[in-house]
Amino acid sequence: MGACDSTNGPKPQSYSAFNYYQNVKAQDFLKQINMKKNTQIRPRKVKVVNPNEKFEDYIISEIKIGEHALNKDIRIINSYEEQQRNENNYDFDDDVINEEDIKKCRIFIGNQLIPFSYYFKFTQLGTFQIKYYFSSNITSLCHLFYLCDFITSLDFTYFKNPNITNMRGMLQGCKFLTKINLSNLQTQKVTDMSYMFADCRLLNELNITNLKTQNVTDMSYMFSGCQSLTNLNVSNLSTQNVTDISGIFMGCESLTYMDLSNLDTKNVTNMSYIFSGCESITNINLSNLNTQKTTNMKGMFQGCKSLPDINVSNFNTQYVTNMSWLFQGCASLPNINISNFNTENLTNMKGMFADCSSLTNINLSHLNTKNVTDISGLFWGCKSLVSINLTNFNTEKVIDMNYMFHGCEKLRNINLKNFMTQNVADMSYMFSKCYKLRNLDLTNFKIEDEKKTNINSMFSDCKSLTDSEIKCEEEIITDEFARRKIY
């Protein structure tokens, strides 16, 4: 897509920012998940105007004007030109709603036809009805009502254009939208529904049973930030051609149950952040989820702090390269069974189980980690873990181990005698705050170049650990400079 690199996601300034889903709420949600910066405005393609075009299809909106909005410019419709000028030159897709089309839109406030404008200044208090009549030639509704904050209701009953192909971000940022009627919306040709309802924060119900989605390929962040939705029925969505569902329910913090058993995900490659920030969800049906082509599972269940159990036994992970933050913040999970995971292509395990504070048992003996380069923060904040066996871990290619066991307060035993660290550049805070850790075997730990390997505070606050209980190459702890850094 280019406009949203969701696979990378925002990166924490430090491991204290592992709670990404909380950062999303603390900062402007739209800026976190939206578009890349571009300092130049690209030329737009201008369509040939058809003199015979009709203006029969229209959308109805309602805008509520209170004292704080009186006599101020209120955005009533959005455009590529306005986005480029007002949104800090953010780079939108080439296929956003055509400027020639949008400027031909006939806008009625009440029964009065107004000169076309993106903004309108209301001089009276109350609720106002707006009708938008569009040309029959229009094919894109991309970002149509983007950041139209004051819209409270939208009705697509009389918009029956069957040629729309793009609905990306159509209602994104309609923060006060509480009611929407999609019953007659023609979506059979639509290929992009990414961000379609993103950040509709007050929308507490949404009926999408009539949407025809057989040609859609992108549903990334489709419902992200819909904080008030308590349930959502997606059973009628046709998803056989979808390749990207990253962040589709991200930040839906009021959802308690999701059933994905009817979704056909055989072609999906990106499943990152699907449920990230779904902090109220207690049950997810993943029984038929097809992950055969998936390569990215980053942050998939991140921040699902109320989820008491999860069944991922049917997951096919043979092509997955990124599992960073996969279960991060799943604070109610006592056990995670990933014995079926094929990790032969996995390279990133960063923070995979971070903040799983109730986790008491995890069996990783079967994992193939020969290609993994990052295991930093892997068990960060796993406060209930008492012991863990990592004797099978192949760490030959790992370059980052910082904060790996940080905050594992009850951890007493870790078997790391087979760890290879010749390529590791960062071991800082690796065992910090492991208050009860005893008898640590680091026999195979090697620091090739102290100046290039960060071992700052490696054993910081390991209150039960003494020099005599660490088995390792002597120079790791006997050199005074190193001692000052690692404790």
C-alpha positions in Angstrom: 0.0 0.0 0.0 2.8 2.4 0.7 0.6 4.7 2.7 0.8 2.5 5.8 3.7 0.4 6.7 1.8 -1.6 9.3 4.3 -4.5 9.4 6.9 -2.4 11.1 4.7 -0.6 13.6 5.8 2.0 16.1 8.9 1.2 18.0 9.4 1.8 21.8 11.9 4.3 23.0 12.7 1.8 25.7 11.3 -1.4 27.0 9.1 0.5 29.4 7.1 1.3 26.3 6.4 -2.3 25.5 2.7 -1.5 26.2 2.2 -0.3 22.7 -1.5 -0.5 22.9 -1.4 2.0 25.7 0.8 4.3 23.7 -1.8 4.2 20.9 -4.4 5.6 23.3 -2.1 8.1 24.8 -1.1 9.6 21.5 -3.2 10.5 18.6 -4.4 7.2 17.2 -4.5 8.4 13.7 -0.9 9.6 13.6 0.2 6.2 14.9 -1.4 4.1 12.2 -1.9 6.4 9.3 0.4 7.6 6.5 4.0 8.2 5.7 5.3 11.8 5.5 6.0 13.3 2.2 7.2 16.8 1.8 6.0 17.2 -1.8 2.5 17.3 -3.2 2.2 14.9 -6.1 0.3 15.9 -9.3 -3.2 14.5 -9.5 -4.7 12.7 -12.4 -7.7 14.6 -13.7 -10.5 12.6 -15.2 -12.4 13.7 -18.3 -15.7 15.2 -17.4 -18.7 13.5 -18.9 -21.4 16.1 -19.7 -24.1 13.4 -19.4 -23.1 12.4 -15.8 -26.0 12.2 -13.3 -26.2 13.3 -9.7 -28.8 10.9 -8.3 -26.8 9.1 -5.6 -26.5 10.9 -2.3 -25.3 10.4 1.3 -27.0 11.9 4.3 -25.1 13.1 7.3 -26.1 14.8 10.5 -23.8 17.3 12.3 -24.4 18.4 15.8 -23.3 22.0 16.6 -22.7 23.0 20.2 -21.4 26.2 21.7 -17.8 25.2 21.2 -18.3 24.8 17.4 -20.5 27.8 16.8 -19.1 30.2 14.1 -16.1 28.0 13.5 -15.0 26.3 10.3 -16.4 22.7 10.6 -15.1 20.1 8.2 -18.0 18.6 6.3 -16.2 16.6 3.6 -12.6 15.7 2.9 -10.3 15.7 -0.1 -6.9 14.8 -1.3 -6.0 18.5 -1.7 -7.1 19.4 1.8 -5.2 16.4 3.3 -2.0 17.4 1.5 -2.3 21.0 2.8 -3.6 20.5 6.3 -2.3 17.1 7.4 1.4 18.1 7.4 1.9 16.8 3.9 1.1 13.2 4.7 1.4 11.0 1.7 -1.9 9.5 0.6 -2.4 6.9 -2.1 -2.6 7.8 -5.8 -6.1 6.4 -5.9 -7.7 8.7 -3.3 -11.0 10.3 -4.3 -10.5 12.3 -7.4 -10.3 16.1 -6.9 -12.4 16.8 -10.0 -15.1 14.5 -8.7 -15.2 15.7 -5.2 -15.5 19.4 -6.3 -18.5 18.6 -8.4 -20.3 17.2 -5.3 -23.5 19.1 -4.7 -23.9 19.8 -1.0 -27.3 20.7 0.6 -27.5 21.9 4.2 -31.2 21.5 5.0 -32.8 22.4 1.7 -30.2 25.0 0.8 -27.6 24.3 -1.9 -24.3 25.8 -0.8 -21.2 26.6 -2.8 -18.8 23.7 -2.7 -16.5 23.9 0.3 -14.7 21.5 2.6 -15.7 23.5 5.6 -18.9 25.3 6.7 -19.4 27.9 9.4 -22.6 27.2 11.4 -24.1 30.3 13.0 -26.8 28.5 14.9 -26.9 25.7 17.5 -28.6 22.4 16.8 -28.4 19.3 14.6 -28.1 19.9 10.9 -28.8 17.5 8.0 -26.4 17.5 5.1 -26.9 15.8 1.7 -24.0 15.1 -0.6 -25.0 14.4 -4.2 -22.2 12.7 -6.2 -21.5 12.2 -9.9 -22.4 8.8 -11.3 -18.8 8.6 -12.6 -17.2 8.5 -9.2 -15.3 5.3 -8.4 -13.5 6.1 -5.1 -14.8 7.2 -1.7 -11.3 7.0 -0.2 -11.0 9.2 2.9 -14.3 10.8 2.0 -15.2 11.9 5.5 -11.7 11.7 7.0 -11.5 13.7 10.3 -15.0 15.1 9.9 -15.2 15.1 13.7 -18.7 16.6 14.0 -20.6 14.1 12.0 -22.9 12.1 14.3 -24.9 10.1 11.8 -24.4 8.8 8.2 -27.0 7.2 5.9 -25.9 5.5 2.7 -29.5 4.3 1.8 -29.6 6.4 -1.3 -26.1 5.9 -2.4 -26.4 3.1 -4.9 -23.4 3.6 -7.2 -22.2 0.1 -8.1 -18.8 1.2 -9.4 -17.0 2.2 -6.2 -13.6 0.3 -5.9 -11.9 2.1 -3.0 -13.3 2.8 0.5 -10.0 3.2 2.2 -10.4 5.4 5.3 -13.9 6.4 4.2 -15.0 7.2 7.7 -11.7 7.4 9.4 -11.5 9.8 12.3 -15.3 10.4 12.6 -14.9 10.5 16.3 -18.4 11.5 17.2 -20.2 9.1 14.7 -22.7 7.1 16.6 -25.1 5.8 13.9 -24.5 4.5 10.4 -26.7 2.9 7.8 -24.9 0.7 5.3 -27.8 -1.4 4.2 -27.8 -0.4 0.5 -24.2 0.4 0.0 -22.9 -1.2 -3.1 -19.5 -2.7 -2.4 -19.2 -5.6 -4.9 -16.3 -4.0 -6.8 -14.4 -2.6 -3.8 -10.9 -3.9 -3.4 -9.7 -1.7 -0.5 -11.5 -1.3 2.8 -8.5 -0.6 5.0 -9.1 2.0 7.7 -12.7 2.2 6.6 -14.1 2.7 10.1 -10.8 3.5 11.9 -11.1 5.7 15.0 -14.9 5.9 15.0 -14.6 6.1 18.8 -18.2 6.4 19.8 -19.7 3.9 17.3 -21.2 1.2 19.6 -22.9 -0.9 17.0 -22.1 -1.6 13.4 -24.1 -3.8 11.0 -21.9 -5.0 8.1 -23.9 -8.0 7.1 -24.8 -6.6 3.7 -21.3 -5.7 2.7 -20.2 -7.6 -0.4 -16.5 -8.1 0.0 -15.6 -10.8 -2.4 -13.1 -8.6 -4.3 -11.5 -6.9 -1.3 -7.8 -7.6 -0.8 -7.0 -5.1 2.0 -8.9 -5.0 5.3 -6.0 -3.7 7.4 -7.0 -1.5 10.4 -10.6 -1.6 9.1 -12.2 -1.3 12.5 -9.2 -0.1 14.5 -9.8 2.4 17.2 -13.5 1.7 17.4 -13.3 1.9 21.2 -17.0 1.6 21.9 -17.9 -1.5 19.9 -18.9 -4.3 22.2 -19.7 -6.8 19.5 -19.1 -7.2 15.8 -20.4 -9.9 13.5 -18.0 -10.6 10.7 -19.3 -14.0 9.7 -20.8 -12.8 6.4 -17.6 -11.1 5.2 -16.1 -12.8 2.1 -12.4 -12.7 2.6 -11.0 -15.3 0.1 -9.0 -12.6 -1.7 -7.8 -10.7 1.3 -4.1 -10.6 1.9 -3.8 -8.1 4.7 -5.9 -8.0 7.9 -3.2 -6.3 10.1 -4.7 -4.3 12.9 -8.2 -5.0 11.8 -9.6 -4.9 15.4 -6.7 -3.0 16.9 -7.8 -0.7 19.8 -11.3 -2.2 20.0 -11.0 -2.1 23.7 -14.7 -2.9 24.5 -15.0 -6.1 22.4 -15.5 -9.1 24.6 -15.8 -11.8 22.0 -14.7 -12.4 18.4 -15.5 -15.3 16.1 -13.3 -15.6 13.1 -14.2 -19.2 12.3 -16.0 -18.2 9.1 -13.3 -16.1 7.7 -11.4 -17.5 4.7 -7.8 -16.4 5.4 -6.0 -18.7 3.1 -4.3 -15.8 1.2 -3.6 -13.6 4.2 0.1 -12.8 4.6 -0.1 -10.1 7.3 -1.8 -10.7 10.6 0.1 -8.3 12.7 -1.7 -6.4 15.5 -5.1 -8.0 14.7 -6.3 -7.9 18.3 -3.7 -5.5 19.7 -5.3 -3.4 22.5 -8.5 -5.5 22.7 -8.2 -5.3 26.5 -11.7 -6.5 27.3 -11.8 -9.6 25.0 -12.2 -12.9 26.9 -12.9 -15.3 24.1 -11.6 -15.5 20.5 -12.6 -18.3 18.2 -9.6 -19.1 15.9 -10.6 -22.6 15.2 -10.6 -22.3 11.4 -8.1 -19.5 10.9 -5.9 -20.4 8.0 -2.4 -19.1 8.4 -0.7 -21.1 5.7 0.7 -18.0 3.9 1.1 -15.7 6.9 4.6 -14.2 7.3 3.9 -11.6 10.0 2.2 -12.2 13.4 3.8 -9.2 15.1 1.7 -8.1 18.1 -1.2 -10.3 17.1 -2.7 -10.6 20.6 -0.8 -7.7 22.2 -2.5 -6.2 25.1 -5.3 -8.7 25.4 -5.0 -8.5 29.1 -8.4 -10.1 29.9 -7.9 -13.2 27.8 -7.8 -16.2 30.1 -6.8 -18.8 27.5 -6.1 -19.1 23.8 -6.0 -22.0 21.4 -3.6 -21.6 18.5 -3.1 -25.3 17.9 -4.3 -25.1 14.3 -1.8 -22.3 13.4 0.5 -23.1 10.5 3.6 -20.9 11.1 6.0 -22.3 8.6 6.4 -19.0 6.7 6.2 -16.7 9.7 9.3 -14.5 10.1 8.1 -12.1 12.8 6.5 -13.1 16.1 7.7 -10.1 18.1 5.2 -9.0 20.8 2.9 -11.8 19.7 1.4 -12.3 23.2 2.8 -9.2 24.9 0.5 -7.9 27.6 -1.7 -11.0 27.8 -1.6 -10.6 31.5 -4.3 -13.3 32.3 -2.8 -16.2 30.4 -1.3 -18.8 32.8 -0.2 -21.1 30.0 0.5 -20.8 26.3 0.8 -23.9 24.2 2.7 -23.3 21.0 4.0 -26.9 20.7 2.7 -27.0 17.1 4.6 -23.9 15.9 7.0 -24.4 13.0 9.6 -21.6 13.5 12.2 -22.6 10.9 11.9 -19.2 9.2 11.4 -17.1 12.3 13.9 -14.2 12.8 12.2 -12.0 15.3 11.0 -13.0 18.8 11.4 -9.6 20.4 9.0 -9.3 23.4 7.1 -12.3 22.3 5.9 -13.1 25.9 6.6 -9.8 27.5 4.2 -8.7 30.3 2.6 -12.1 30.4 2.5 -11.6 34.2 0.4 -14.7 35.0 2.4 -17.0 32.9 3.6 -19.9 35.0 4.5 -22.5 32.4 5.9 -22.3 28.9 7.4 -25.1 26.9 9.7 -23.9 24.1 11.7 -27.1 23.8 10.5 -27.7 20.2 11.3 -24.3 18.8 13.7 -24.0 15.9 15.6 -20.7 16.5 18.4 -21.2 14.1 17.5 -18.0 12.1 16.4 -15.8 15.0 18.4 -12.6 15.5 16.4 -10.8 18.2 15.2 -12.2 21.5 15.3 -9.0 23.4 12.6 -8.6 26.0 11.4 -12.1 25.3 10.2 -12.7 28.9 10.1 -9.1 30.1 7.8 -8.8 33.0 6.9 -12.5 33.3 6.5 -12.1 37.0 5.1 -15.6 37.7 7.7 -17.7 35.9 9.7 -19.8 38.3 11.9 -21.8 35.9 12.5 -22.0 32.2 14.5 -24.5 30.1 16.1 -23.0 27.0 18.7 -25.7 26.4 17.5 -26.2 22.9 17.7 -22.6 21.9 20.1 -22.0 19.0 21.3 -18.4 19.5 24.2 -18.5 17.0 22.7 -15.7 14.9 21.2 -13.6 17.8 22.5 -10.1 18.0 20.1 -8.6 20.7 19.4 -10.1 24.1 18.8 -6.9 26.1 16.1 -7.1 28.8 15.4 -10.7 27.9 14.5 -11.8 31.4 14.0 -8.3 32.9 11.4 -8.3 35.7 11.1 -12.1 36.1 10.7 -11.6 39.8 10.1 -15.2 40.8 12.5 -16.8 38.3 14.9 -19.1 40.2 16.4 -21.3 37.5 17.4 -20.7 33.9 19.4 -23.2 31.9 21.4 -21.2 29.3 24.5 -23.4 29.2 24.1 -23.9 25.4 23.7 -20.2 24.6 26.1 -18.9 22.0 26.7 -15.2 22.3 29.6 -14.5 19.9 27.4 -12.3 17.7 25.4 -10.6 20.5 25.9 -6.8 20.5 23.5 -6.0 23.4 23.1 -7.9 26.7 22.1 -4.9 28.8 19.6 -5.5 31.6 19.4 -9.1 30.5 18.7 -10.5 34.0 17.8 -7.2 35.8 15.2 -7.4 38.5 15.4 -11.2 38.6 15.2 -11.0 42.4 15.3 -14.7 43.2 17.6 -15.9 40.5 20.3 -18.5 41.7 22.9 -20.6 40.1 23.2 -19.2 36.6 25.2 -21.2 34.1 26.7 -18.9 31.4 29.5 -21.3 30.4 29.2 -20.7 26.7 28.7 -16.9 27.0 31.5 -15.2 25.0 32.1 -11.5 24.7 34.4 -11.0 21.7 34.8 -7.3 22.1 33.8 -5.6 25.3 33.7 -2.2 23.6 31.2 -3.4 21.0 29.0 -5.5 23.4 26.7 -3.6 25.7 26.5 -5.4 29.1 25.3 -2.4 31.1 23.4 -3.5 34.3 23.3 -7.1 33.0 22.6 -8.4 36.5 21.1 -5.3 38.0 19.0 -6.0 41.1 19.6 -9.7 41.1 19.5 -9.7 44.9 19.9 -13.4 45.4 22.7 -13.9 42.9 26.4 -13.8 43.9 29.6 -14.1 41.9 30.2 -17.6 43.0 26.8 -18.7 41.7 27.5 -17.5 38.1 29.4 -20.0 36.0 31.0 -18.2 33.1 34.2 -17.1 31.6 36.1 -15.3 34.3 36.6 -12.1 32.4 32.9 -11.4 32.3 32.7 -10.6 36.0 36.3 -10.2 37.2 37.2 -7.2 35.1 36.5 -4.2 37.3 35.1 -2.2 34.5 32.7 -4.9 33.5 31.7 -5.5 37.2 30.7 -1.9 37.6 28.6 -2.1 34.5 26.8 -5.4 35.0 25.7 -5.0 38.6 
